[in-house]
Amino acid sequence: MHPEIVEEISEKIYRKFPEVAGVKPKVRKQPVPKDAPKPKEPTYLITFNKDISGPGGRTIPRWVRVAVTPRGRIIKTTTSR
């Protein structure tokens, strides 16, 4: 996946989830299940991970996962609480 596309997606995620701003994302190609039909184009999973401070000074891991196409279209975004 092109670094420019990852940067564009990262900026969108930083605006929506400011607590992960500045985190360098991890990018990996998503495998297609053996029994699933082959998709027209592969999808990539971009993950952002950061420990944030929670109530009482505890640290809470924050995960933001973004499924995207090679062209940079966001398919799905999920996050931890």
HTML snippet that shows the backbone in 3Dmol.js (N, CA, C, O; Angstrom):
<script src="https://3Dmol.org/build/3Dmol-min.js"></script>
<div id="view" style="width:600px;height:400px;position:relative"></div>
<script>
const pdb = `
ATOM      1  N   MET A   1       0.846  -1.161   0.000  1.00  0.00           N
ATOM      2  CA  MET A   1       0.000   0.000   0.000  1.00  0.00           C
ATOM      3  C   MET A   1       0.902   1.238   0.000  1.00  0.00           C
ATOM      4  O   MET A   1       1.914   1.283   0.699  1.00  0.00           O
ATOM      5  N   HIS A   2       0.524   2.219  -0.781  1.00  0.00           N
ATOM      6  CA  HIS A   2       1.335   3.420  -0.937  1.00  0.00           C
ATOM      7  C   HIS A   2       1.361   4.242   0.352  1.00  0.00           C
ATOM      8  O   HIS A   2       0.328   4.400   1.003  1.00  0.00           O
ATOM      9  N   PRO A   3       2.519   4.761   0.721  1.00  0.00           N
ATOM     10  CA  PRO A   3       2.620   5.564   1.948  1.00  0.00           C
ATOM     11  C   PRO A   3       1.725   6.807   1.934  1.00  0.00           C
ATOM     12  O   PRO A   3       1.247   7.238   2.983  1.00  0.00           O
ATOM     13  N   GLU A   4       1.498   7.382   0.747  1.00  0.00           N
ATOM     14  CA  GLU A   4       0.642   8.568   0.662  1.00  0.00           C
ATOM     15  C   GLU A   4      -0.796   8.233   1.068  1.00  0.00           C
ATOM     16  O   GLU A   4      -1.458   9.026   1.738  1.00  0.00           O
ATOM     17  N   ILE A   5      -1.268   7.066   0.662  1.00  0.00           N
ATOM     18  CA  ILE A   5      -2.627   6.646   1.003  1.00  0.00           C
ATOM     19  C   ILE A   5      -2.727   6.383   2.501  1.00  0.00           C
ATOM     20  O   ILE A   5      -3.717   6.753   3.133  1.00  0.00           O
ATOM     21  N   VAL A   6      -1.703   5.742   3.073  1.00  0.00           N
ATOM     22  CA  VAL A   6      -1.698   5.486   4.513  1.00  0.00           C
ATOM     23  C   VAL A   6      -1.710   6.810   5.269  1.00  0.00           C
ATOM     24  O   VAL A   6      -2.392   6.933   6.287  1.00  0.00           O
ATOM     25  N   GLU A   7      -0.966   7.801   4.784  1.00  0.00           N
ATOM     26  CA  GLU A   7      -0.927   9.112   5.429  1.00  0.00           C
ATOM     27  C   GLU A   7      -2.298   9.796   5.381  1.00  0.00           C
ATOM     28  O   GLU A   7      -2.721  10.394   6.371  1.00  0.00           O
ATOM     29  N   GLU A   8      -2.995   9.715   4.243  1.00  0.00           N
ATOM     30  CA  GLU A   8      -4.331  10.306   4.120  1.00  0.00           C
ATOM     31  C   GLU A   8      -5.316   9.659   5.092  1.00  0.00           C
ATOM     32  O   GLU A   8      -6.093  10.345   5.756  1.00  0.00           O
ATOM     33  N   ILE A   9      -5.271   8.343   5.164  1.00  0.00           N
ATOM     34  CA  ILE A   9      -6.162   7.616   6.068  1.00  0.00           C
ATOM     35  C   ILE A   9      -5.822   7.958   7.521  1.00  0.00           C
ATOM     36  O   ILE A   9      -6.719   8.137   8.345  1.00  0.00           O
ATOM     37  N   SER A  10      -4.539   8.047   7.829  1.00  0.00           N
ATOM     38  CA  SER A  10      -4.109   8.386   9.182  1.00  0.00           C
ATOM     39  C   SER A  10      -4.645   9.752   9.600  1.00  0.00           C
ATOM     40  O   SER A  10      -5.107   9.916  10.729  1.00  0.00           O
ATOM     41  N   GLU A  11      -4.589  10.726   8.705  1.00  0.00           N
ATOM     42  CA  GLU A  11      -5.096  12.064   9.030  1.00  0.00           C
ATOM     43  C   GLU A  11      -6.595  12.022   9.341  1.00  0.00           C
ATOM     44  O   GLU A  11      -7.060  12.701  10.256  1.00  0.00           O
ATOM     45  N   LYS A  12      -7.344  11.226   8.584  1.00  0.00           N
ATOM     46  CA  LYS A  12      -8.784  11.091   8.850  1.00  0.00           C
ATOM     47  C   LYS A  12      -9.018  10.463  10.219  1.00  0.00           C
ATOM     48  O   LYS A  12      -9.891  10.904  10.965  1.00  0.00           O
ATOM     49  N   ILE A  13      -8.241   9.438  10.548  1.00  0.00           N
ATOM     50  CA  ILE A  13      -8.387   8.753  11.836  1.00  0.00           C
ATOM     51  C   ILE A  13      -7.972   9.671  12.978  1.00  0.00           C
ATOM     52  O   ILE A  13      -8.618   9.676  14.026  1.00  0.00           O
ATOM     53  N   TYR A  14      -6.907  10.450  12.797  1.00  0.00           N
ATOM     54  CA  TYR A  14      -6.464  11.377  13.847  1.00  0.00           C
ATOM     55  C   TYR A  14      -7.536  12.419  14.143  1.00  0.00           C
ATOM     56  O   TYR A  14      -7.708  12.820  15.294  1.00  0.00           O
ATOM     57  N   ARG A  15      -8.261  12.863  13.112  1.00  0.00           N
ATOM     58  CA  ARG A  15      -9.328  13.837  13.340  1.00  0.00           C
ATOM     59  C   ARG A  15     -10.504  13.202  14.091  1.00  0.00           C
ATOM     60  O   ARG A  15     -11.103  13.835  14.961  1.00  0.00           O
ATOM     61  N   LYS A  16     -10.825  11.969  13.756  1.00  0.00           N
ATOM     62  CA  LYS A  16     -11.962  11.296  14.378  1.00  0.00           C
ATOM     63  C   LYS A  16     -11.628  10.756  15.773  1.00  0.00           C
ATOM     64  O   LYS A  16     -12.479  10.752  16.662  1.00  0.00           O
ATOM     65  N   PHE A  17     -10.385  10.304  15.956  1.00  0.00           N
ATOM     66  CA  PHE A  17      -9.931   9.742  17.230  1.00  0.00           C
ATOM     67  C   PHE A  17      -8.651  10.462  17.655  1.00  0.00           C
ATOM     68  O   PHE A  17      -7.562   9.919  17.469  1.00  0.00           O
ATOM     69  N   PRO A  18      -8.749  11.666  18.221  1.00  0.00           N
ATOM     70  CA  PRO A  18      -7.552  12.453  18.539  1.00  0.00           C
ATOM     71  C   PRO A  18      -6.632  11.805  19.573  1.00  0.00           C
ATOM     72  O   PRO A  18      -5.460  12.167  19.666  1.00  0.00           O
ATOM     73  N   GLU A  19      -7.145  10.859  20.345  1.00  0.00           N
ATOM     74  CA  GLU A  19      -6.294  10.212  21.345  1.00  0.00           C
ATOM     75  C   GLU A  19      -5.198   9.345  20.721  1.00  0.00           C
ATOM     76  O   GLU A  19      -4.219   9.027  21.395  1.00  0.00           O
ATOM     77  N   VAL A  20      -5.339   8.955  19.451  1.00  0.00           N
ATOM     78  CA  VAL A  20      -4.290   8.171  18.782  1.00  0.00           C
ATOM     79  C   VAL A  20      -3.476   9.025  17.809  1.00  0.00           C
ATOM     80  O   VAL A  20      -2.699   8.491  17.017  1.00  0.00           O
ATOM     81  N   ALA A  21      -3.649  10.336  17.866  1.00  0.00           N
ATOM     82  CA  ALA A  21      -2.916  11.226  16.962  1.00  0.00           C
ATOM     83  C   ALA A  21      -1.417  11.055  17.156  1.00  0.00           C
ATOM     84  O   ALA A  21      -0.922  11.000  18.282  1.00  0.00           O
ATOM     85  N   GLY A  22      -0.715  10.974  16.054  1.00  0.00           N
ATOM     86  CA  GLY A  22       0.729  10.829  16.084  1.00  0.00           C
ATOM     87  C   GLY A  22       1.233   9.397  16.136  1.00  0.00           C
ATOM     88  O   GLY A  22       2.437   9.163  16.034  1.00  0.00           O
ATOM     89  N   VAL A  23       0.339   8.443  16.291  1.00  0.00           N
ATOM     90  CA  VAL A  23       0.736   7.033  16.338  1.00  0.00           C
ATOM     91  C   VAL A  23       1.017   6.547  14.915  1.00  0.00           C
ATOM     92  O   VAL A  23       0.224   6.773  14.001  1.00  0.00           O
ATOM     93  N   LYS A  24       2.142   5.885  14.745  1.00  0.00           N
ATOM     94  CA  LYS A  24       2.460   5.321  13.437  1.00  0.00           C
ATOM     95  C   LYS A  24       1.655   4.025  13.270  1.00  0.00           C
ATOM     96  O   LYS A  24       1.792   3.107  14.079  1.00  0.00           O
ATOM     97  N   PRO A  25       0.817   3.944  12.227  1.00  0.00           N
ATOM     98  CA  PRO A  25      -0.032   2.758  12.076  1.00  0.00           C
ATOM     99  C   PRO A  25       0.732   1.555  11.523  1.00  0.00           C
ATOM    100  O   PRO A  25       1.765   1.689  10.867  1.00  0.00           O
ATOM    101  N   LYS A  26       0.183   0.383  11.813  1.00  0.00           N
ATOM    102  CA  LYS A  26       0.702  -0.859  11.239  1.00  0.00           C
ATOM    103  C   LYS A  26      -0.241  -1.256  10.109  1.00  0.00           C
ATOM    104  O   LYS A  26      -1.461  -1.226  10.270  1.00  0.00           O
ATOM    105  N   VAL A  27       0.329  -1.628   8.970  1.00  0.00           N
ATOM    106  CA  VAL A  27      -0.465  -1.975   7.792  1.00  0.00           C
ATOM    107  C   VAL A  27      -0.183  -3.424   7.428  1.00  0.00           C
ATOM    108  O   VAL A  27       0.970  -3.852   7.366  1.00  0.00           O
ATOM    109  N   ARG A  28      -1.255  -4.169   7.190  1.00  0.00           N
ATOM    110  CA  ARG A  28      -1.079  -5.551   6.714  1.00  0.00           C
ATOM    111  C   ARG A  28      -2.230  -5.915   5.784  1.00  0.00           C
ATOM    112  O   ARG A  28      -3.343  -5.403   5.907  1.00  0.00           O
ATOM    113  N   LYS A  29      -1.935  -6.798   4.868  1.00  0.00           N
ATOM    114  CA  LYS A  29      -2.937  -7.262   3.920  1.00  0.00           C
ATOM    115  C   LYS A  29      -3.810  -8.297   4.625  1.00  0.00           C
ATOM    116  O   LYS A  29      -3.308  -9.186   5.313  1.00  0.00           O
ATOM    117  N   GLN A  30      -5.121  -8.168   4.443  1.00  0.00           N
ATOM    118  CA  GLN A  30      -6.031  -9.107   5.082  1.00  0.00           C
ATOM    119  C   GLN A  30      -6.138 -10.380   4.254  1.00  0.00           C
ATOM    120  O   GLN A  30      -6.315 -10.315   3.038  1.00  0.00           O
ATOM    121  N   PRO A  31      -6.034 -11.529   4.896  1.00  0.00           N
ATOM    122  CA  PRO A  31      -6.207 -12.782   4.165  1.00  0.00           C
ATOM    123  C   PRO A  31      -7.670 -13.019   3.819  1.00  0.00           C
ATOM    124  O   PRO A  31      -8.567 -12.568   4.531  1.00  0.00           O
ATOM    125  N   VAL A  32      -7.899 -13.720   2.735  1.00  0.00           N
ATOM    126  CA  VAL A  32      -9.255 -14.080   2.320  1.00  0.00           C
ATOM    127  C   VAL A  32      -9.522 -15.501   2.809  1.00  0.00           C
ATOM    128  O   VAL A  32      -8.722 -16.398   2.545  1.00  0.00           O
ATOM    129  N   PRO A  33     -10.643 -15.727   3.524  1.00  0.00           N
ATOM    130  CA  PRO A  33     -10.956 -17.088   3.973  1.00  0.00           C
ATOM    131  C   PRO A  33     -11.043 -18.051   2.790  1.00  0.00           C
ATOM    132  O   PRO A  33     -11.447 -17.666   1.693  1.00  0.00           O
ATOM    133  N   LYS A  34     -10.661 -19.298   3.022  1.00  0.00           N
ATOM    134  CA  LYS A  34     -10.629 -20.288   1.943  1.00  0.00           C
ATOM    135  C   LYS A  34     -11.992 -20.538   1.322  1.00  0.00           C
ATOM    136  O   LYS A  34     -12.087 -20.775   0.118  1.00  0.00           O
ATOM    137  N   ASP A  35     -13.058 -20.488   2.130  1.00  0.00           N
ATOM    138  CA  ASP A  35     -14.390 -20.777   1.598  1.00  0.00           C
ATOM    139  C   ASP A  35     -15.117 -19.533   1.072  1.00  0.00           C
ATOM    140  O   ASP A  35     -16.246 -19.637   0.592  1.00  0.00           O
ATOM    141  N   ALA A  36     -14.490 -18.378   1.158  1.00  0.00           N
ATOM    142  CA  ALA A  36     -15.123 -17.141   0.682  1.00  0.00           C
ATOM    143  C   ALA A  36     -14.799 -16.909  -0.788  1.00  0.00           C
ATOM    144  O   ALA A  36     -13.740 -17.322  -1.261  1.00  0.00           O
ATOM    145  N   PRO A  37     -15.699 -16.254  -1.515  1.00  0.00           N
ATOM    146  CA  PRO A  37     -15.387 -15.931  -2.916  1.00  0.00           C
ATOM    147  C   PRO A  37     -14.258 -14.906  -2.972  1.00  0.00           C
ATOM    148  O   PRO A  37     -14.127 -14.060  -2.086  1.00  0.00           O
ATOM    149  N   LYS A  38     -13.460 -14.990  -4.004  1.00  0.00           N
ATOM    150  CA  LYS A  38     -12.323 -14.085  -4.131  1.00  0.00           C
ATOM    151  C   LYS A  38     -12.828 -12.664  -4.416  1.00  0.00           C
ATOM    152  O   LYS A  38     -13.610 -12.457  -5.344  1.00  0.00           O
ATOM    153  N   PRO A  39     -12.378 -11.678  -3.611  1.00  0.00           N
ATOM    154  CA  PRO A  39     -12.833 -10.305  -3.839  1.00  0.00           C
ATOM    155  C   PRO A  39     -12.191  -9.708  -5.089  1.00  0.00           C
ATOM    156  O   PRO A  39     -11.179 -10.206  -5.583  1.00  0.00           O
ATOM    157  N   LYS A  40     -12.797  -8.631  -5.589  1.00  0.00           N
ATOM    158  CA  LYS A  40     -12.272  -7.966  -6.772  1.00  0.00           C
ATOM    159  C   LYS A  40     -10.916  -7.336  -6.504  1.00  0.00           C
ATOM    160  O   LYS A  40     -10.049  -7.329  -7.378  1.00  0.00           O
ATOM    161  N   GLU A  41     -10.728  -6.811  -5.307  1.00  0.00           N
ATOM    162  CA  GLU A  41      -9.454  -6.238  -4.926  1.00  0.00           C
ATOM    163  C   GLU A  41      -9.155  -6.600  -3.480  1.00  0.00           C
ATOM    164  O   GLU A  41     -10.079  -6.815  -2.696  1.00  0.00           O
ATOM    165  N   PRO A  42      -7.879  -6.673  -3.114  1.00  0.00           N
ATOM    166  CA  PRO A  42      -7.544  -7.045  -1.738  1.00  0.00           C
ATOM    167  C   PRO A  42      -7.919  -5.920  -0.775  1.00  0.00           C
ATOM    168  O   PRO A  42      -8.101  -4.770  -1.177  1.00  0.00           O
ATOM    169  N   THR A  43      -8.030  -6.275   0.493  1.00  0.00           N
ATOM    170  CA  THR A  43      -8.266  -5.261   1.514  1.00  0.00           C
ATOM    171  C   THR A  43      -7.085  -5.253   2.480  1.00  0.00           C
ATOM    172  O   THR A  43      -6.398  -6.259   2.655  1.00  0.00           O
ATOM    173  N   TYR A  44      -6.870  -4.116   3.090  1.00  0.00           N
ATOM    174  CA  TYR A  44      -5.780  -3.951   4.036  1.00  0.00           C
ATOM    175  C   TYR A  44      -6.343  -3.561   5.380  1.00  0.00           C
ATOM    176  O   TYR A  44      -7.391  -2.920   5.465  1.00  0.00           O
ATOM    177  N   LEU A  45      -5.645  -3.947   6.430  1.00  0.00           N
ATOM    178  CA  LEU A  45      -6.028  -3.600   7.783  1.00  0.00           C
ATOM    179  C   LEU A  45      -4.966  -2.667   8.343  1.00  0.00           C
ATOM    180  O   LEU A  45      -3.786  -3.015   8.402  1.00  0.00           O
ATOM    181  N   ILE A  46      -5.392  -1.487   8.751  1.00  0.00           N
ATOM    182  CA  ILE A  46      -4.491  -0.505   9.346  1.00  0.00           C
ATOM    183  C   ILE A  46      -4.879  -0.388  10.810  1.00  0.00           C
ATOM    184  O   ILE A  46      -6.036  -0.117  11.129  1.00  0.00           O
ATOM    185  N   THR A  47      -3.904  -0.593  11.710  1.00  0.00           N
ATOM    186  CA  THR A  47      -4.195  -0.546  13.135  1.00  0.00           C
ATOM    187  C   THR A  47      -3.388   0.552  13.818  1.00  0.00           C
ATOM    188  O   THR A  47      -2.218   0.781  13.509  1.00  0.00           O
ATOM    189  N   PHE A  48      -4.048   1.218  14.753  1.00  0.00           N
ATOM    190  CA  PHE A  48      -3.429   2.242  15.577  1.00  0.00           C
ATOM    191  C   PHE A  48      -3.568   1.771  17.018  1.00  0.00           C
ATOM    192  O   PHE A  48      -4.656   1.363  17.425  1.00  0.00           O
ATOM    193  N   ASN A  49      -2.490   1.818  17.799  1.00  0.00           N
ATOM    194  CA  ASN A  49      -2.514   1.340  19.175  1.00  0.00           C
ATOM    195  C   ASN A  49      -1.795   2.344  20.064  1.00  0.00           C
ATOM    196  O   ASN A  49      -0.682   2.776  19.765  1.00  0.00           O
ATOM    197  N   LYS A  50      -2.456   2.710  21.167  1.00  0.00           N
ATOM    198  CA  LYS A  50      -1.840   3.633  22.123  1.00  0.00           C
ATOM    199  C   LYS A  50      -2.443   3.402  23.496  1.00  0.00           C
ATOM    200  O   LYS A  50      -3.639   3.140  23.621  1.00  0.00           O
ATOM    201  N   ASP A  51      -1.616   3.500  24.522  1.00  0.00           N
ATOM    202  CA  ASP A  51      -2.106   3.424  25.896  1.00  0.00           C
ATOM    203  C   ASP A  51      -2.498   4.832  26.323  1.00  0.00           C
ATOM    204  O   ASP A  51      -1.689   5.757  26.257  1.00  0.00           O
ATOM    205  N   ILE A  52      -3.748   4.988  26.762  1.00  0.00           N
ATOM    206  CA  ILE A  52      -4.227   6.296  27.206  1.00  0.00           C
ATOM    207  C   ILE A  52      -4.522   6.226  28.697  1.00  0.00           C
ATOM    208  O   ILE A  52      -4.749   5.143  29.238  1.00  0.00           O
ATOM    209  N   SER A  53      -4.521   7.363  29.356  1.00  0.00           N
ATOM    210  CA  SER A  53      -4.805   7.366  30.793  1.00  0.00           C
ATOM    211  C   SER A  53      -6.310   7.356  31.008  1.00  0.00           C
ATOM    212  O   SER A  53      -7.056   8.096  30.366  1.00  0.00           O
ATOM    213  N   GLY A  54      -6.729   6.512  31.913  1.00  0.00           N
ATOM    214  CA  GLY A  54      -8.147   6.373  32.214  1.00  0.00           C
ATOM    215  C   GLY A  54      -8.460   6.872  33.606  1.00  0.00           C
ATOM    216  O   GLY A  54      -7.655   7.581  34.211  1.00  0.00           O
ATOM    217  N   PRO A  55      -9.623   6.511  34.120  1.00  0.00           N
ATOM    218  CA  PRO A  55     -10.013   6.954  35.457  1.00  0.00           C
ATOM    219  C   PRO A  55      -9.060   6.410  36.522  1.00  0.00           C
ATOM    220  O   PRO A  55      -8.625   5.260  36.451  1.00  0.00           O
ATOM    221  N   GLY A  56      -8.748   7.234  37.488  1.00  0.00           N
ATOM    222  CA  GLY A  56      -7.876   6.799  38.578  1.00  0.00           C
ATOM    223  C   GLY A  56      -6.416   6.687  38.190  1.00  0.00           C
ATOM    224  O   GLY A  56      -5.626   6.103  38.931  1.00  0.00           O
ATOM    225  N   GLY A  57      -6.044   7.231  37.048  1.00  0.00           N
ATOM    226  CA  GLY A  57      -4.652   7.181  36.616  1.00  0.00           C
ATOM    227  C   GLY A  57      -4.235   5.871  35.967  1.00  0.00           C
ATOM    228  O   GLY A  57      -3.057   5.676  35.668  1.00  0.00           O
ATOM    229  N   ARG A  58      -5.167   4.989  35.751  1.00  0.00           N
ATOM    230  CA  ARG A  58      -4.848   3.714  35.096  1.00  0.00           C
ATOM    231  C   ARG A  58      -4.635   3.929  33.606  1.00  0.00           C
ATOM    232  O   ARG A  58      -5.170   4.874  33.026  1.00  0.00           O
ATOM    233  N   THR A  59      -3.859   3.061  32.993  1.00  0.00           N
ATOM    234  CA  THR A  59      -3.681   3.134  31.543  1.00  0.00           C
ATOM    235  C   THR A  59      -4.581   2.114  30.878  1.00  0.00           C
ATOM    236  O   THR A  59      -4.736   0.989  31.352  1.00  0.00           O
ATOM    237  N   ILE A  60      -5.167   2.530  29.779  1.00  0.00           N
ATOM    238  CA  ILE A  60      -6.101   1.692  29.034  1.00  0.00           C
ATOM    239  C   ILE A  60      -5.593   1.598  27.601  1.00  0.00           C
ATOM    240  O   ILE A  60      -5.336   2.629  26.979  1.00  0.00           O
ATOM    241  N   PRO A  61      -5.441   0.387  27.058  1.00  0.00           N
ATOM    242  CA  PRO A  61      -5.026   0.288  25.658  1.00  0.00           C
ATOM    243  C   PRO A  61      -6.156   0.718  24.725  1.00  0.00           C
ATOM    244  O   PRO A  61      -7.295   0.277  24.880  1.00  0.00           O
ATOM    245  N   ARG A  62      -5.845   1.559  23.780  1.00  0.00           N
ATOM    246  CA  ARG A  62      -6.835   2.037  22.804  1.00  0.00           C
ATOM    247  C   ARG A  62      -6.430   1.526  21.432  1.00  0.00           C
ATOM    248  O   ARG A  62      -5.323   1.797  20.966  1.00  0.00           O
ATOM    249  N   TRP A  63      -7.316   0.794  20.789  1.00  0.00           N
ATOM    250  CA  TRP A  63      -7.078   0.246  19.457  1.00  0.00           C
ATOM    251  C   TRP A  63      -8.079   0.847  18.480  1.00  0.00           C
ATOM    252  O   TRP A  63      -9.272   0.937  18.770  1.00  0.00           O
ATOM    253  N   VAL A  64      -7.578   1.255  17.326  1.00  0.00           N
ATOM    254  CA  VAL A  64      -8.446   1.673  16.233  1.00  0.00           C
ATOM    255  C   VAL A  64      -8.032   0.834  15.029  1.00  0.00           C
ATOM    256  O   VAL A  64      -6.869   0.845  14.626  1.00  0.00           O
ATOM    257  N   ARG A  65      -8.986   0.111  14.462  1.00  0.00           N
ATOM    258  CA  ARG A  65      -8.726  -0.757  13.301  1.00  0.00           C
ATOM    259  C   ARG A  65      -9.516  -0.227  12.120  1.00  0.00           C
ATOM    260  O   ARG A  65     -10.701   0.086  12.244  1.00  0.00           O
ATOM    261  N   VAL A  66      -8.856  -0.126  10.976  1.00  0.00           N
ATOM    262  CA  VAL A  66      -9.493   0.420   9.785  1.00  0.00           C
ATOM    263  C   VAL A  66      -9.258  -0.540   8.626  1.00  0.00           C
ATOM    264  O   VAL A  66      -8.113  -0.838   8.285  1.00  0.00           O
ATOM    265  N   ALA A  67     -10.342  -1.025   8.020  1.00  0.00           N
ATOM    266  CA  ALA A  67     -10.253  -1.857   6.824  1.00  0.00           C
ATOM    267  C   ALA A  67     -10.388  -0.924   5.622  1.00  0.00           C
ATOM    268  O   ALA A  67     -11.335  -0.142   5.537  1.00  0.00           O
ATOM    269  N   VAL A  68      -9.428  -1.014   4.688  1.00  0.00           N
ATOM    270  CA  VAL A  68      -9.413  -0.113   3.534  1.00  0.00           C
ATOM    271  C   VAL A  68      -9.115  -0.869   2.252  1.00  0.00           C
ATOM    272  O   VAL A  68      -8.574  -1.974   2.272  1.00  0.00           O
ATOM    273  N   THR A  69      -9.482  -0.246   1.129  1.00  0.00           N
ATOM    274  CA  THR A  69      -9.131  -0.771  -0.184  1.00  0.00           C
ATOM    275  C   THR A  69      -7.754  -0.234  -0.564  1.00  0.00           C
ATOM    276  O   THR A  69      -7.273   0.704   0.072  1.00  0.00           O
ATOM    277  N   PRO A  70      -7.112  -0.798  -1.575  1.00  0.00           N
ATOM    278  CA  PRO A  70      -5.811  -0.290  -2.001  1.00  0.00           C
ATOM    279  C   PRO A  70      -5.858   1.170  -2.481  1.00  0.00           C
ATOM    280  O   PRO A  70      -4.834   1.854  -2.484  1.00  0.00           O
ATOM    281  N   ARG A  71      -7.020   1.635  -2.876  1.00  0.00           N
ATOM    282  CA  ARG A  71      -7.158   3.019  -3.337  1.00  0.00           C
ATOM    283  C   ARG A  71      -7.406   3.992  -2.184  1.00  0.00           C
ATOM    284  O   ARG A  71      -7.435   5.205  -2.395  1.00  0.00           O
ATOM    285  N   GLY A  72      -7.583   3.474  -0.977  1.00  0.00           N
ATOM    286  CA  GLY A  72      -7.737   4.327   0.191  1.00  0.00           C
ATOM    287  C   GLY A  72      -9.160   4.544   0.658  1.00  0.00           C
ATOM    288  O   GLY A  72      -9.400   5.393   1.516  1.00  0.00           O
ATOM    289  N   ARG A  73     -10.107   3.802   0.117  1.00  0.00           N
ATOM    290  CA  ARG A  73     -11.500   3.941   0.567  1.00  0.00           C
ATOM    291  C   ARG A  73     -11.659   3.147   1.864  1.00  0.00           C
ATOM    292  O   ARG A  73     -11.326   1.964   1.932  1.00  0.00           O
ATOM    293  N   ILE A  74     -12.172   3.824   2.888  1.00  0.00           N
ATOM    294  CA  ILE A  74     -12.388   3.171   4.176  1.00  0.00           C
ATOM    295  C   ILE A  74     -13.661   2.332   4.095  1.00  0.00           C
ATOM    296  O   ILE A  74     -14.739   2.839   3.785  1.00  0.00           O
ATOM    297  N   ILE A  75     -13.513   1.044   4.381  1.00  0.00           N
ATOM    298  CA  ILE A  75     -14.638   0.114   4.347  1.00  0.00           C
ATOM    299  C   ILE A  75     -15.308   0.055   5.711  1.00  0.00           C
ATOM    300  O   ILE A  75     -16.532   0.118   5.824  1.00  0.00           O
ATOM    301  N   LYS A  76     -14.471  -0.070   6.758  1.00  0.00           N
ATOM    302  CA  LYS A  76     -15.008  -0.247   8.101  1.00  0.00           C
ATOM    303  C   LYS A  76     -13.991   0.259   9.118  1.00  0.00           C
ATOM    304  O   LYS A  76     -12.785   0.079   8.949  1.00  0.00           O
ATOM    305  N   THR A  77     -14.490   0.889  10.171  1.00  0.00           N
ATOM    306  CA  THR A  77     -13.640   1.337  11.269  1.00  0.00           C
ATOM    307  C   THR A  77     -14.204   0.770  12.565  1.00  0.00           C
ATOM    308  O   THR A  77     -15.398   0.895  12.841  1.00  0.00           O
ATOM    309  N   THR A  78     -13.330   0.142  13.363  1.00  0.00           N
ATOM    310  CA  THR A  78     -13.744  -0.366  14.668  1.00  0.00           C
ATOM    311  C   THR A  78     -12.750   0.139  15.700  1.00  0.00           C
ATOM    312  O   THR A  78     -11.607   0.461  15.376  1.00  0.00           O
ATOM    313  N   THR A  79     -13.198   0.202  16.942  1.00  0.00           N
ATOM    314  CA  THR A  79     -12.338   0.699  18.009  1.00  0.00           C
ATOM    315  C   THR A  79     -12.634  -0.022  19.313  1.00  0.00           C
ATOM    316  O   THR A  79     -13.726  -0.553  19.517  1.00  0.00           O
ATOM    317  N   SER A  80     -11.642  -0.029  20.188  1.00  0.00           N
ATOM    318  CA  SER A  80     -11.858  -0.547  21.527  1.00  0.00           C
ATOM    319  C   SER A  80     -12.492   0.550  22.362  1.00  0.00           C
ATOM    320  O   SER A  80     -12.519   1.711  21.954  1.00  0.00           O
ATOM    321  N   ARG A  81     -12.983   0.197  23.488  1.00  0.00           N
ATOM    322  CA  ARG A  81     -13.640   1.194  24.345  1.00  0.00           C
ATOM    323  C   ARG A  81     -12.644   2.008  25.109  1.00  0.00           C
ATOM    324  O   ARG A  81     -13.027   2.891  25.877  1.00  0.00           O
TER     325      ARG A  81
END
`;
const viewer = $3Dmol.createViewer("view");
viewer.addModel(pdb, "pdb");
viewer.setStyle({}, {cartoon: {color: "spectrum"}});
viewer.zoomTo();
viewer.render();
</script>
